[in-house]
Every structure is written in structure tokens, then in C-alpha cells.
Amino acid sequence: MVSKSQNKEAEVSKATAGSMAQGDEPKTGSVELEKSTQSKPSKRMRFSSTSEKDSSTATFVEEPKSGRGISTMSRVVKRKIEKDKPVVEFNKDGKPHGEAAVEMQSFIGVLARTRVPLVDKKWKQLPKDVKEQIWEAVQMSYVIGDSYKNLVLQSAAKKWKDFKYNITKHYILPFAHDKEKLKETPALYKFIEKSQWDAFVASRLTPDFEAKHTEQKERREKLEYNHRLSRKGYVGLTDQLVETMPEGQEIDRAVLWKKAREDKTGNIPDPKAAEKAKLIDDLQKQVSEGTLTVSGSNDILTMALGTPEHGGRVRGAGAGVTPTQFFNLPKQQRVKFGDKLKESVSEAVREETLRIEAKSRETIMEAVRAEREAMLAYIRQLVPNFDPSQMLQTPNFDPSLTCTILTTSFVLCSSRQNHFQRLW
């Protein structure tokens, strides 16, 4: 039986498929929003706009939802119409954070599902124009510098991969022995083309994929100490902890690792993770007493877990942070790096403001030219052999001044016409 939320998402998906076929931007209410499981933040974002309202205090409000049904990105489309673009801010590690960043990640997820074809390929094998469309759509909706293009596309790649995994796990493998249920696309994802769906299903039912799936499943089961951060990740957790700590104080990654495994009550349900958390507390006490010394990657977390860091990532720091960046970058350079990020965001805001102002001036000039042509047409009816080209030959021609002159001429001609009518 199909639930009401599934029916609703099916209708939304049909609208999305139509807009995708035309190659247009998703229309209002045409795409879904990823379900958010994080705590309710302050709902305040910075905007870049030349409207009369104070952009520094502009806010957005989510409509109240009943249950865990899907939402739409209608507020993003509405802001496009109003020419309001939230400013995406970054922390000192170069990671997007804050309300605009959270919403942008949801928007990237929508684009990854609806703009990228469902194919059995890797992200690097996809056409470049598909990735460019995602980047352009993000830039049209948020103020974000060009230097963060790779970061946005990396996020889209992961979300696309997760989407294919969820499709496979929930809508293909459970019906591997009931092919009739695999003939149609799922009701939640009607925007997927039938030919793509059939090819993707076939690729997931091959012996090669089954062997690969089994191997990855066994590898996943070996992982220990799973975190409980959901979508907010270590960046969101860091933002929460920063609010409760003195300004300028850095948060040790061992603290982040431990907090990431706590439930809402502050307890750690996993016995193995709880044991490591207790060891972290003991090691921190030894460091504070001066009986233990840590340096570089051989810090409290490494000692507690008992295994060294793997190349390409850092435990307790989130995705995209490498050991070179985390352990080998002096604190002074980190501060300079943070300052550069702030300057980059400010530059993006300035560029966006200049673009909006230039477009506003162009709109005003178009209105002035239209008004001038209308006045000239009327004056030609009143003044025989009127030649407006003489006005265009004036040095330092100013259209706004011309409109003033034409308006005066229009008034004089109208007065003269009324005078002749009274004499007659």
C-alpha cells in the first residue's frame, strides 16, 4: 500500500521530470528536500541583496510539517525570484557551516538525484556538462565563491552515490526474486527515466555486483565505534560545542569523537565506544597533570583507539580533512587560512552586490529608453518635421537628461495645443 507521503512525492517527481526534460531549473515545489534529523538551530541566515530590507538580519522560516514527510525547495526558487541569495559561510578548516550551508547541502542532494542520470558508472565517468549544471544551479541560489566549486561537486558526488545505494538497498535487492515488482520505477522516484531504471536494475542483479556487494557488506560489519551525528556531521557538532566554550579555545578531536557517539541524554549506548570514551577521559587527565605528553598525530585519540591514522582522512575531524592539513599545519597558519576564507566570502558578497546593482541600472536605463521613445512618438504627432537626431549628437549625451527635456517639450506642446483649441 502506498502512503500519502509517497503519493505526494510521486506528484512532485512528475513535475521534476517535466522540468528536467526541458533542461530548466526546478520549478517551485518540483523537487524534494532531504529529511533533516538535526536539532533546531536559530533559523538565521545572511543574505546578499539590494532590497530595502536589512540583509544582515534577513531570516527564513520553514513551514511546519506534520510527521516526517517530504518537503520541497520552494523557498529557494522564491528567493531566486526576489533576487535574495543566502551567503554560505565557512569555518577555519574551510568547511561550510551555518544555516545557509545546511540548506545548500539539501539542495545539492536534490540536484544530485534529479539532474544526474541513474547509471552504473563512477562520478568521474559522468559528462562534465552535468557537473557544470549542478555548480551553476548552486551559484544561482547561494553566494559562494568559485574556489569552492570542487567542494560542492564532491558533496554532489557523495550524495549521488548514497542515492544509488539507497535505491539498491530498498527498491532492488529485496525484490531480486520477484522481477515483476522491478518493472516500474518506485513511486517515490518517478522522475527516473524508464530506460535508466531498467538498465540500473539489470546492473544490480549481476553476479559481479552481488559479489562486490557481499564484500563491502562484510567490510562494513567490521567497522566499530559508529557515530550518531546524522546529517550535521562533525562540522555541526563543532558549531554546537563552540557556543559553550570560551572564545578562541580549540576543541580537541578526542572530545569531538566522544561527543559524536553520545545519545541525546549524554550516554554512549555502544559498550565498546563507551570503553574508549572512558580511556580518553583518563588520558586527558594524565595530560593535564603533566604525566603524559602528546605530539602530532600521536595524540589522545590515537592512543585511546590504539591504531594510527590512515592516509587521506582524520578520525574525529569529518570528511575532507587530511592528516597533512590537520597535524602539519601550524596554528598560526590555520588562523591566516581562516582569515583568507572570511575574505573570500566577503569578496563573493561584494561581487554579487555589484552584479545586482549593475542589473538594476540596466533595468532603469531600459525603462528610460522606452519612455523616451514613447515621448518622441507623441511629439512627432504634434511637431511637424521634428528631428530627434540632433539631441543624440549632443556631447556627453545623458538619456535621463533627454527624458527631462522631452517631458518639458511634451508639456509645452500639450499646453499650446490646448491654447489653440480654446481660441478656435
C-alpha positions in Angstrom: 0.0 0.0 0.0 1.3 3.4 -0.9 1.3 6.0 1.8 0.0 9.6 1.4 3.6 10.9 1.6 4.6 8.6 -1.2 1.7 9.8 -3.4 2.7 13.4 -2.7 6.3 12.7 -3.6 5.2 10.9 -6.8 3.3 14.0 -7.9 6.4 16.1 -7.0 8.6 13.8 -9.0 6.4 14.1 -12.1 6.8 17.8 -12.1 10.5 17.4 -11.7 10.8 15.1 -14.6 9.0 17.6 -16.8 11.4 20.4 -15.9 14.4 18.1 -16.4 13.2 17.2 -19.9 13.2 20.9 -20.8 16.6 21.4 -19.2 15.1 24.2 -17.0 15.7 25.0 -13.3 13.4 23.0 -11.0 10.2 24.9 -10.6 8.6 25.7 -7.2 7.6 22.6 -5.4 9.2 20.4 -8.1 12.0 18.8 -6.0 12.3 17.1 -2.7 14.3 18.2 0.3 16.4 15.7 2.3 14.8 14.9 5.7 16.7 16.7 8.4 17.3 14.9 11.7 19.4 17.5 13.4 18.3 19.8 16.3 16.5 23.0 15.6 19.0 25.9 15.1 18.5 29.6 15.1 17.0 29.8 11.6 19.0 32.9 10.7 21.0 33.4 7.5 22.9 36.3 5.9 21.6 37.5 2.6 23.2 39.4 -0.3 20.5 41.7 -1.7 19.9 45.3 -2.7 16.3 45.3 -1.5 15.2 47.7 1.2 15.2 45.2 4.0 18.3 44.9 6.2 20.1 42.0 4.6 22.2 41.3 7.7 19.1 40.3 9.7 17.1 38.6 6.9 15.7 35.3 8.1 13.9 32.3 6.5 11.1 30.3 8.1 10.3 26.7 7.4 6.6 25.8 7.2 5.6 23.5 10.0 5.4 19.9 8.9 3.4 17.0 10.3 5.3 13.8 10.6 8.5 13.0 8.6 7.0 13.7 5.1 9.0 15.2 2.3 9.5 18.9 1.8 10.1 21.0 -1.3 12.8 23.6 -2.2 10.1 26.2 -3.0 11.8 28.7 -0.7 15.0 28.5 -2.8 13.0 29.2 -6.0 11.1 32.0 -4.3 14.4 33.7 -3.3 15.6 33.5 -6.9 12.6 35.5 -8.0 13.2 38.0 -5.2 16.9 38.1 -6.0 17.8 37.1 -2.5 20.8 34.8 -2.1 22.0 33.4 1.3 25.7 33.8 2.0 27.4 30.4 2.6 29.9 30.8 5.4 32.9 28.6 6.2 34.8 27.7 9.3 38.5 27.9 9.9 39.0 24.5 8.3 37.3 25.6 5.1 34.1 23.6 5.7 30.7 25.2 5.1 28.7 25.7 8.2 25.6 27.5 9.4 22.0 27.6 8.3 22.8 28.5 4.6 25.3 25.7 4.4 22.8 23.1 5.8 20.2 24.2 3.3 22.7 24.2 0.5 23.6 20.7 1.2 20.0 19.6 1.0 19.7 21.5 -2.3 22.8 19.7 -3.6 21.2 16.4 -2.7 18.1 17.3 -4.7 20.2 18.3 -7.7 22.3 15.1 -7.5 19.1 12.9 -7.6 17.2 14.8 -10.2 19.9 16.2 -12.6 22.4 13.3 -12.7 21.3 10.1 -14.6 20.9 6.9 -12.7 23.7 4.9 -14.3 26.1 2.2 -13.2 29.1 4.5 -13.5 31.5 6.3 -11.3 31.2 10.0 -10.7 34.4 10.8 -12.7 33.0 9.0 -15.7 30.0 11.3 -15.9 29.9 14.1 -18.6 31.4 17.4 -17.5 28.3 19.4 -18.5 26.2 17.5 -15.9 28.5 18.6 -13.2 28.6 22.2 -14.5 24.8 22.3 -14.4 24.9 21.4 -10.7 27.5 24.1 -9.9 25.6 26.7 -11.9 22.4 25.9 -10.1 24.1 26.2 -6.7 25.7 29.6 -7.7 22.3 30.9 -8.8 20.8 30.1 -5.4 23.6 30.9 -3.0 26.5 33.3 -2.7 29.6 31.1 -2.8 33.0 31.7 -4.3 34.4 30.0 -7.3 37.2 28.5 -5.1 34.6 26.2 -3.5 33.4 24.5 -6.8 35.3 21.3 -6.1 33.9 21.1 -2.6 30.3 21.5 -4.0 30.9 18.8 -6.6 32.5 16.4 -4.1 29.3 16.8 -2.0 27.2 16.1 -5.1 29.2 13.0 -5.9 28.7 11.6 -2.4 25.0 12.3 -2.4 24.6 10.7 -5.8 26.5 7.6 -4.6 24.3 7.4 -1.5 21.2 7.8 -3.6 22.2 4.8 -5.8 23.0 2.8 -2.6 19.5 3.6 -1.1 17.8 2.7 -4.3 19.6 -0.6 -4.5 19.1 -1.5 -0.8 15.4 -0.6 -0.5 13.9 -1.0 -4.0 16.0 -3.6 -5.9 17.7 -6.2 -3.8 14.6 -7.1 -1.7 12.8 -8.0 -4.9 15.6 -9.7 -6.7 13.5 -12.9 -6.9 10.3 -11.1 -7.8 11.1 -9.4 -11.1 7.5 -8.2 -11.7 8.0 -5.6 -8.9 11.1 -4.3 -10.6 9.4 -3.4 -13.9 8.3 0.0 -12.8 10.2 2.8 -11.1 9.5 3.3 -7.4 6.6 5.6 -6.6 8.9 8.0 -4.8 11.2 8.4 -7.7 9.0 8.7 -10.8 11.4 11.3 -12.3 13.8 8.4 -13.1 13.5 7.5 -16.8 12.2 4.0 -17.5 15.2 3.1 -19.7 17.7 4.2 -17.0 15.8 2.3 -14.3 15.7 -0.9 -16.3 19.5 -0.7 -17.1 20.3 0.1 -13.5 18.2 -2.8 -12.1 20.0 -5.1 -14.5 23.4 -3.9 -13.4 22.5 -4.6 -9.7 21.4 -8.2 -10.4 24.6 -9.4 -12.0 26.8 -12.0 -10.2 29.7 -9.5 -10.3 27.7 -6.9 -8.4 26.4 -9.5 -5.9 30.0 -10.5 -5.1 31.1 -6.9 -4.7 28.0 -6.1 -2.5 28.8 -9.1 -0.2 32.4 -8.0 0.1 31.5 -4.4 1.0 28.8 -5.6 3.4 31.3 -7.8 5.3 33.8 -4.9 5.4 31.1 -2.6 6.8 30.3 -5.0 9.6 33.9 -4.9 10.8 33.7 -1.2 11.5 33.4 -0.3 15.2 32.6 2.8 17.1 29.9 4.2 14.8 29.0 7.8 15.4 25.5 9.2 15.9 25.8 12.5 14.2 23.4 12.0 11.3 23.4 14.9 8.7 25.0 17.6 10.8 28.4 15.8 10.9 31.5 16.9 12.8 31.1 20.5 11.5 27.6 20.9 13.1 28.9 19.3 16.3 31.8 21.7 16.4 29.5 24.6 16.0 27.4 23.4 18.9 30.4 22.9 21.2 31.9 26.3 20.3 28.8 28.1 21.6 29.5 26.6 25.1 33.3 27.2 25.2 35.4 30.3 25.8 36.2 32.2 22.6 39.4 31.1 20.8 39.7 27.8 22.6 40.2 24.9 20.3 38.3 21.7 20.7 40.4 18.5 20.8 39.3 15.9 18.3 39.2 13.3 21.1 36.3 15.3 22.6 34.6 15.5 19.2 35.0 11.7 18.7 33.5 11.1 22.2 30.6 13.5 21.8 29.8 12.1 18.4 28.9 8.8 20.0 26.7 10.1 22.7 22.9 9.9 22.5 20.5 12.7 23.4 20.9 12.0 27.1 24.7 12.2 27.0 25.2 8.4 27.4 27.1 6.2 24.9 25.0 3.1 24.2 27.7 1.1 22.4 29.8 -0.7 25.2 32.9 -0.7 23.1 32.7 3.0 22.3 31.9 3.7 26.0 35.1 1.9 27.0 37.2 4.0 24.6 35.5 7.2 25.9 36.5 6.3 29.4 40.1 5.8 28.3 40.0 9.2 26.6 39.0 10.8 29.9 41.8 9.0 31.7 44.4 10.1 29.1 43.2 13.7 29.2 43.6 13.7 33.0 47.2 12.5 32.6 48.0 15.2 30.0 46.6 17.9 32.3 48.7 16.5 35.2 51.8 16.6 33.0 52.4 12.8 33.3 51.7 12.2 29.6 53.0 14.1 26.5 51.3 14.1 23.1 52.6 15.4 19.8 51.3 15.4 16.2 49.2 12.5 15.2 50.2 10.6 18.3 47.6 12.4 20.3 45.0 11.3 22.9 42.5 9.8 20.3 45.2 7.8 18.6 46.4 6.4 21.9 42.9 5.6 23.0 41.9 3.8 19.8 45.3 2.0 19.6 45.6 2.4 15.9 47.4 5.0 13.7 45.7 7.3 11.3 45.0 6.1 7.8 46.1 8.2 4.8 43.6 10.7 3.4 41.3 11.2 6.4 41.4 12.1 10.1 39.2 10.4 12.7 37.1 12.9 14.7 37.6 15.7 12.1 35.0 14.9 9.5 35.2 14.3 5.7 37.7 16.1 3.6 40.3 16.8 6.3 43.7 15.2 5.5 46.4 14.3 8.1 48.7 16.9 6.4 46.2 19.6 6.9 45.3 18.7 10.4 48.6 17.7 12.0 51.2 19.5 9.9 49.6 23.0 9.6 50.8 25.3 12.4 48.1 27.1 14.4 49.3 30.5 13.1 48.8 29.3 9.5 45.4 28.0 10.5 44.4 31.4 11.7 45.7 33.0 8.5 43.8 30.4 6.5 40.6 31.3 8.4 41.1 35.0 7.6 41.5 34.1 3.9 38.3 32.2 4.0 36.4 35.2 5.5 37.9 37.5 2.9 36.8 35.0 0.2 33.3 35.1 1.4 33.3 38.9 1.6 34.6 39.1 -1.9 31.8 36.8 -3.1 29.3 39.1 -1.4 30.8 42.2 -3.0 30.7 40.6 -6.4 27.1 39.6 -6.0 26.1 43.0 -4.8 27.9 44.7 -7.8 26.2 42.3 -10.2 22.7 43.1 -8.7 23.4 46.8 -8.8 24.6 46.6 -12.5 21.4 44.7 -13.4 19.3 47.3 -11.6 20.9 50.1 -13.5 20.4 48.3 -16.8 16.7 47.8 -15.9 16.3 51.5 -15.2 18.0 52.5 -18.4 15.7 50.3 -20.4 12.7 51.9 -18.8 14.2 55.4 -19.6 14.7 54.5 -23.2 11.2 53.1 -23.5 9.7 56.3 -22.0 11.9 58.4 -24.4 10.6 56.5 -27.5 7.0 56.9 -26.4 7.5 60.7 -25.9 9.2 61.1 -29.2 6.4 59.3 -31.0 3.9 61.7 -29.4 6.0 64.8 -30.2 6.2 63.8 -33.8 2.4 63.9 -34.0 2.4 67.4 -32.5 5.5 69.0 -34.2 5.9 68.5 -38.0 9.4 67.6 -39.2 10.6 67.0 -35.7 14.2 65.6 -35.8 15.3 63.9 -32.5 18.8 63.0 -34.0 20.0 66.5 -33.1 19.6 65.6 -29.5 21.6 62.4 -29.9 24.6 64.4 -31.3 25.0 66.4 -28.1 28.3 65.7 -26.4 28.1 63.7 -23.2 24.6 62.6 -24.0 22.6 61.7 -20.9 19.4 59.7 -21.6 17.9 60.8 -18.3 18.5 64.5 -19.2 16.9 63.8 -22.6 13.9 62.4 -20.9 13.6 65.6 -18.8 13.9 67.8 -22.0 11.3 65.7 -23.8 9.0 65.8 -20.8 9.2 69.6 -20.8 8.6 69.7 -24.5 5.6 67.4 -24.1 4.1 69.7 -21.5 4.7 72.8 -23.7 3.2 71.2 -26.7 0.2 70.0 -24.8 -0.3 73.5 -23.4 0.0 75.1 -26.8 -2.5 72.6 -28.3 -5.0 73.3 -25.5 -4.5 77.1 -26.1 -5.3 76.8 -29.9 -8.3 74.7 -29.1 -9.7 77.4 -26.8 -9.0 80.1 -29.4 -10.8 78.0 -32.0 
